Amino acid sequence: MNHSPAFEGTLINRKTVQELTHKCPASIHNALNAKGPYFDPDFPRPIKLGMGRGNYWIEEEVRVWLAKQVALSRQPVRKGGAHN
């Protein structure tokens, strides 16, 4: 008997991901495109729920990504740049 783990979370659609991240559809696509110049390996991957149902994201994963972005933007800037 095959038992899959229970999922306890909230799935959100692309529009909600756009609202949370302030990314347009093209930016989301670019962040997910491993062959593109704007690939973000930390951006949450969507899941498919079947044919024709679209992509969904796990809300907690998107919120964790957002928290990392905030933390990165709050890091102190070194004086003198990289040429010190």
DSSP file (Angstrom, degrees, kcal/mol; ACC not computed):
  #  RESIDUE AA STRUCTURE BP1 BP2  ACC     N-H-->O    O-->H-N    N-H-->O    O-->H-N    TCO  KAPPA ALPHA  PHI   PSI    X-CA   Y-CA   Z-CA
    1    1 A M              0   0    0      0, 0.0     2,-0.7     0, 0.0     0, 0.0   0.000 360.0 360.0 360.0 130.0    0.0    0.0    0.0
    2    2 A N        -     0   0    0      2,-0.0     2,-0.5     0, 0.0     0, 0.0  -0.816 360.0-171.6 -96.8 116.7    1.4    3.4   -1.0
    3    3 A H        -     0   0    0     -2,-0.7     3,-0.0     3,-0.0     0, 0.0  -0.931   5.9-159.0-109.1 123.6    1.0    6.2    1.5
    4    4 A S        -     0   0    0     -2,-0.5    -2,-0.0     1,-0.1     2,-0.0  -0.743  33.1 -95.9 -96.5 150.6    1.9    9.7    0.5
    5    5 A P        -     0   0    0      0, 0.0     2,-0.2     0, 0.0    -1,-0.1  -0.323  41.5-109.0 -65.5 145.2    2.6   12.3    3.2
    6    6 A A        -     0   0    0      1,-0.1     2,-0.6    -3,-0.0    -3,-0.0  -0.485  27.4-135.1 -72.4 142.5   -0.3   14.5    4.2
    7    7 A F        -     0   0    0     -2,-0.2     2,-0.5     2,-0.1    -1,-0.1  -0.888  21.8-178.8-102.9 124.0    0.0   18.1    3.1
    8    8 A E        +     0   0    0     -2,-0.6     2,-0.3     2,-0.1    -2,-0.0  -0.839  47.0  74.4-122.2  93.0   -0.9   20.7    5.7
    9    9 A G  S    S-     0   0    0     -2,-0.5     2,-0.5    50,-0.0    -2,-0.1  -0.950  77.9 -82.5-174.0-173.0   -0.6   24.1    4.1
   10   10 A T        -     0   0    0     -2,-0.3    49,-2.9     2,-0.0     2,-0.4  -0.954  29.2-147.9-117.8 130.8   -2.1   26.6    1.8
   11   11 A L  E     -A   58   0A   0     -2,-0.5     2,-0.3    47,-0.2    47,-0.2  -0.791  16.7-166.3 -94.1 138.4   -1.8   26.5   -2.0
   12   12 A I  E     -A   57   0A   0     45,-2.9    45,-2.8    -2,-0.4     2,-0.1  -0.932  13.8-126.0-125.2 150.1   -1.8   29.8   -3.8
   13   13 A N  E  >  -A   56   0A   0     -2,-0.3     4,-2.0    43,-0.2     3,-0.3  -0.276  35.7 -94.1 -87.7 176.7   -2.2   30.6   -7.5
   14   14 A R  H  > S+     0   0    0     41,-0.5     4,-2.8     1,-0.2     5,-0.2   0.871 122.6  57.1 -59.9 -39.8    0.1   32.6   -9.7
   15   15 A K  H  > S+     0   0    0      1,-0.2     4,-2.2     2,-0.2    -1,-0.2   0.902 108.1  47.1 -60.5 -40.6   -1.9   35.8   -9.2
   16   16 A T  H  > S+     0   0    0     -3,-0.3     4,-2.5     2,-0.2    -1,-0.2   0.883 110.3  52.6 -68.7 -37.9   -1.4   35.6   -5.4
   17   17 A V  H  X S+     0   0    0     -4,-2.0     4,-2.7     2,-0.2     6,-0.3   0.922 109.3  50.6 -61.1 -42.8    2.3   34.9   -5.9
   18   18 A Q  H  X>S+     0   0    0     -4,-2.8     4,-2.2     1,-0.2     5,-0.6   0.922 111.1  48.0 -59.3 -45.0    2.4   38.1   -8.0
   19   19 A E  H  <5S+     0   0    0     -4,-2.2    -2,-0.2     1,-0.2    -1,-0.2   0.893 115.5  44.2 -64.8 -40.2    0.6   40.1   -5.3
   20   20 A L  H  <5S+     0   0    0     -4,-2.5    -2,-0.2     1,-0.2    -1,-0.2   0.891 125.4  31.1 -71.8 -39.8    2.9   38.8   -2.6
   21   21 A T  H  <5S-     0   0    0     -4,-2.7    -2,-0.2    -5,-0.2    -3,-0.2   0.620  95.5-130.9 -95.9 -14.3    6.2   39.2   -4.5
   22   22 A H  T  <5 +     0   0    0     -4,-2.2     2,-0.4    -5,-0.3    -3,-0.2   0.820  61.4 139.7  61.4  32.6    5.3   42.2   -6.7
   23   23 A K      < -     0   0    0     -5,-0.6    -1,-0.3    -6,-0.3    -2,-0.2  -0.860  50.4-131.3-104.6 141.3    6.6   40.2   -9.6
   24   24 A C     >  -     0   0    0     -2,-0.4     4,-2.1    -3,-0.1     3,-0.3  -0.401  35.4 -98.0 -79.8 166.8    4.9   40.2  -13.0
   25   25 A P  H  > S+     0   0    0      0, 0.0     4,-2.5     0, 0.0     5,-0.2   0.880 125.1  52.4 -54.5 -40.0    4.2   36.9  -14.8
   26   26 A A  H  > S+     0   0    0      1,-0.2     4,-2.7     2,-0.2     5,-0.2   0.890 108.2  50.6 -65.2 -38.3    7.4   37.3  -16.9
   27   27 A S  H  > S+     0   0    0     -3,-0.3     4,-2.3     2,-0.2    -1,-0.2   0.875 110.1  49.7 -67.4 -37.0    9.5   37.9  -13.9
   28   28 A I  H  X S+     0   0    0     -4,-2.1     4,-1.4     2,-0.2    -2,-0.2   0.943 112.1  48.4 -64.7 -46.5    8.2   34.7  -12.2
   29   29 A H  H  X S+     0   0    0     -4,-2.5     4,-1.0     1,-0.2     3,-0.4   0.928 112.1  49.2 -58.3 -45.9    8.8   32.7  -15.3
   30   30 A N  H  < S+     0   0    0     -4,-2.7     3,-0.5     1,-0.2    -1,-0.2   0.883 107.4  54.2 -63.2 -38.9   12.4   34.1  -15.5
   31   31 A A  H  < S+     0   0    0     -4,-2.3     9,-2.5     1,-0.2    12,-0.3   0.802 113.4  43.8 -64.5 -27.7   13.1   33.3  -11.9
   32   32 A L  H  < S+     0   0    0     -4,-1.4     2,-1.0    -3,-0.4    -1,-0.2   0.591  88.5  98.7 -92.6 -12.5   12.1   29.7  -12.6
   33   33 A N    ><  -     0   0    0     -4,-1.0     3,-1.9    -3,-0.5     6,-0.2  -0.659  54.5-166.8 -84.3 101.0   14.0   29.3  -15.9
   34   34 A A  T 3  S+     0   0    0     -2,-1.0    -1,-0.2     1,-0.3     5,-0.1   0.693  86.9  51.4 -61.8 -19.9   17.2   27.5  -15.0
   35   35 A K  T 3  S+     0   0    0     -3,-0.1    -1,-0.3     3,-0.0    -2,-0.1   0.489  95.6  90.3 -95.3  -3.5   18.7   28.4  -18.4
   36   36 A G  S X  S-     0   0    0     -3,-1.9     3,-1.1    -6,-0.2    -6,-0.0  -0.482  83.1-117.7 -95.5 164.5   17.9   32.1  -18.3
   37   37 A P  T 3  S+     0   0    0      0, 0.0    -1,-0.1     0, 0.0    -3,-0.1   0.660 112.1  51.9 -72.9 -15.9   20.0   35.0  -17.0
   38   38 A Y  T 3  S+     0   0    0     -8,-0.1    -4,-0.1    -5,-0.1    -5,-0.1   0.165  76.1 144.1-107.2  17.8   17.5   35.9  -14.3
   39   39 A F    <   -     0   0    0     -3,-1.1    -8,-0.2    -6,-0.2    -7,-0.2  -0.325  32.9-162.7 -58.8 132.9   17.2   32.4  -12.7
   40   40 A D    >   -     0   0    0     -9,-2.5     3,-1.7   -10,-0.1    -1,-0.1  -0.919   6.6-166.0-119.8 102.4   16.7   32.5   -9.0
   41   41 A P  T 3  S+     0   0    0      0, 0.0    -1,-0.1     0, 0.0    -2,-0.0   0.688  89.3  54.4 -64.2 -15.8   17.5   29.0   -7.5
   42   42 A D  T 3  S+     0   0    0      2,-0.1     3,-0.1    -3,-0.1    23,-0.0   0.592  79.6 109.4 -91.8 -11.6   15.9   30.1   -4.3
   43   43 A F  S <  S-     0   0    0     -3,-1.7    19,-0.1   -12,-0.3    -3,-0.1  -0.458  82.7-101.1 -67.8 134.3   12.5   31.1   -5.8
   44   44 A P        -     0   0    0      0, 0.0    -1,-0.1     0, 0.0    -2,-0.1  -0.219  33.2-127.2 -59.1 141.3    9.8   28.6   -4.8
   45   45 A R        -     0   0    0     -3,-0.1    13,-0.4     1,-0.1     2,-0.1  -0.686  21.3-125.9 -88.7 139.7    8.9   26.0   -7.4
   46   46 A P        -     0   0    0      0, 0.0     2,-0.3     0, 0.0    11,-0.2  -0.358  16.7-139.0 -77.9 164.7    5.3   25.6   -8.4
   47   47 A I  E     -B   56   0A   0      9,-3.4     9,-2.5    -2,-0.1     2,-0.4  -0.927   9.7-132.7-120.3 150.9    3.4   22.3   -8.3
   48   48 A K  E     -B   55   0A   0     -2,-0.3     7,-0.2     7,-0.2     3,-0.1  -0.852   9.5-165.3-102.2 137.7    0.9   21.0  -10.8
   49   49 A L        -     0   0    0      5,-1.0     2,-0.2     1,-0.4    -1,-0.1   0.195  63.4 -57.0-106.2  15.8   -2.3   19.6   -9.6
   50   50 A G  S >  S-     0   0    0      4,-0.2     3,-1.6     0, 0.0    -1,-0.4  -0.652  83.0 -32.9 131.6 172.1   -3.3   17.9  -12.9
   51   51 A M  T 3  S+     0   0    0      1,-0.3    -3,-0.0    -2,-0.2     0, 0.0  -0.371 123.7   0.9 -65.4 130.7   -3.9   18.7  -16.5
   52   52 A G  T 3  S+     0   0    0     -2,-0.1    -1,-0.3     1,-0.1    -4,-0.0   0.514 100.9 104.3  76.1   4.5   -5.3   22.1  -17.2
   53   53 A R  S <  S-     0   0    0     -3,-1.6    -2,-0.1     1,-0.2    -1,-0.1   0.506  74.8-136.4 -99.0  -3.8   -5.4   23.1  -13.5
   54   54 A G        -     0   0    0     -4,-0.3    -5,-1.0   -41,-0.1     2,-0.3  -0.180  31.9 -50.8  82.7-176.5   -2.4   25.5  -13.6
   55   55 A N  E     - B   0  48A   0     -7,-0.2   -41,-0.5    -6,-0.1     2,-0.3  -0.753  47.5-170.5-101.1 146.6    0.4   25.9  -11.2
   56   56 A Y  E     -AB  13  47A   0     -9,-2.5    -9,-3.4    -2,-0.3     2,-0.3  -0.962   8.2-148.6-132.8 152.1    0.2   26.5   -7.5
   57   57 A W  E     -A   12   0A   0    -45,-2.8   -45,-2.9    -2,-0.3     2,-0.7  -0.855  25.8-110.8-117.2 154.0    2.7   27.4   -4.9
   58   58 A I  E >>  -A   11   0A   0    -13,-0.4     4,-1.6    -2,-0.3     3,-0.7  -0.775  28.2-142.5 -83.1 119.8    3.0   26.5   -1.3
   59   59 A E  H 3> S+     0   0    0    -49,-2.9     4,-2.5    -2,-0.7     5,-0.2   0.865  96.9  55.5 -54.9 -42.6    2.3   29.8    0.5
   60   60 A E  H 3> S+     0   0    0    -50,-0.3     4,-2.4     1,-0.2    -1,-0.3   0.881 105.3  52.9 -61.1 -38.3    4.8   29.2    3.3
   61   61 A E  H <> S+     0   0    0     -3,-0.7     4,-2.1     2,-0.2    -1,-0.2   0.897 110.1  47.9 -63.8 -39.5    7.6   28.6    0.7
   62   62 A V  H  X S+     0   0    0     -4,-1.6     4,-2.3     2,-0.2    -2,-0.2   0.914 112.2  49.3 -66.1 -42.1    6.8   32.0   -0.9
   63   63 A R  H  X S+     0   0    0     -4,-2.5     4,-2.3     2,-0.2    -2,-0.2   0.867 109.8  51.2 -66.7 -36.0    6.7   33.7    2.4
   64   64 A V  H  X S+     0   0    0     -4,-2.4     4,-2.1     2,-0.2    -1,-0.2   0.917 109.7  50.4 -65.3 -43.0   10.1   32.2    3.4
   65   65 A W  H  X S+     0   0    0     -4,-2.1     4,-2.0     1,-0.2    -2,-0.2   0.919 110.4  50.1 -59.6 -43.7   11.6   33.4    0.1
   66   66 A L  H  X S+     0   0    0     -4,-2.3     4,-2.3     1,-0.2    -2,-0.2   0.914 108.1  52.4 -61.1 -43.3   10.2   36.9    0.8
   67   67 A A  H  X S+     0   0    0     -4,-2.3     4,-2.4     1,-0.2    -1,-0.2   0.883 108.6  50.9 -61.7 -38.1   11.7   36.9    4.3
   68   68 A K  H  X S+     0   0    0     -4,-2.1     4,-2.6     2,-0.2    -1,-0.2   0.893 108.6  51.8 -64.8 -39.2   15.1   36.0    2.8
   69   69 A Q  H  X S+     0   0    0     -4,-2.0     4,-1.9     2,-0.2    -2,-0.2   0.900 110.3  48.3 -64.8 -39.9   14.8   38.9    0.4
   70   70 A V  H  X S+     0   0    0     -4,-2.3     4,-1.0     2,-0.2    -2,-0.2   0.935 111.6  49.8 -63.8 -46.1   14.0   41.3    3.2
   71   71 A A  H >< S+     0   0    0     -4,-2.4     3,-0.6     1,-0.2     4,-0.4   0.907 110.7  49.9 -60.5 -42.5   17.0   40.0    5.2
   72   72 A L  H >< S+     0   0    0     -4,-2.6     3,-0.9     1,-0.2    -1,-0.2   0.879 109.6  51.0 -63.8 -37.4   19.3   40.4    2.2
   73   73 A S  H 3< S+     0   0    0     -4,-1.9    -1,-0.2     1,-0.2    -2,-0.2   0.673 107.7  54.4 -75.1 -15.2   18.2   43.9    1.6
   74   74 A R  T << S+     0   0    0     -4,-1.0    -1,-0.2    -3,-0.6    -2,-0.2   0.430  78.6 116.5 -97.5  -0.7   18.8   44.8    5.3
   75   75 A Q  S <  S-     0   0    0     -3,-0.9    -3,-0.0    -4,-0.4     2,-0.0  -0.450  76.2-103.5 -68.2 139.3   22.4   43.7    5.3
   76   76 A P        -     0   0    0      0, 0.0     2,-0.4     0, 0.0    -1,-0.1  -0.333  31.7-122.0 -64.4 144.8   24.8   46.5    6.0
   77   77 A V        -     0   0    0     -3,-0.1     2,-0.2     1,-0.0    -3,-0.0  -0.736  25.3-122.1 -87.7 131.9   26.7   47.8    3.0
   78   78 A R    >   -     0   0    0     -2,-0.4     3,-1.1     1,-0.1     2,-0.2  -0.531  25.5-119.2 -73.7 136.9   30.5   47.7    3.3
   79   79 A K  T 3  S+     0   0    0     -2,-0.2     5,-0.1     1,-0.2    -1,-0.1  -0.534  95.9  23.7 -73.4 141.7   32.3   51.0    3.0
   80   80 A G  T >  S-     0   0    0     -2,-0.2     3,-0.9     3,-0.1    -1,-0.2   0.373 102.8-124.0  86.2  -5.5   34.7   51.2    0.1
   81   81 A G  G X   -     0   0    0     -3,-1.1     3,-0.7     1,-0.2    -2,-0.0  -0.227  59.1 -35.3  66.5-155.6   33.1   48.4   -1.9
   82   82 A A  G 3  S+     0   0    0      1,-0.2    -1,-0.2     2,-0.1    -2,-0.0   0.460 123.9  76.7 -83.2  -2.8   34.9   45.3   -3.0
   83   83 A H  G <         0   0    0     -3,-0.9    -1,-0.2     1,-0.2    -2,-0.1   0.187 360.0 360.0 -97.7  18.8   38.2   47.2   -3.6
   84   84 A N    <         0   0    0     -3,-0.7    -1,-0.2    -5,-0.1    -2,-0.1   0.462 360.0 360.0 -78.5 360.0   39.3   47.5    0.0
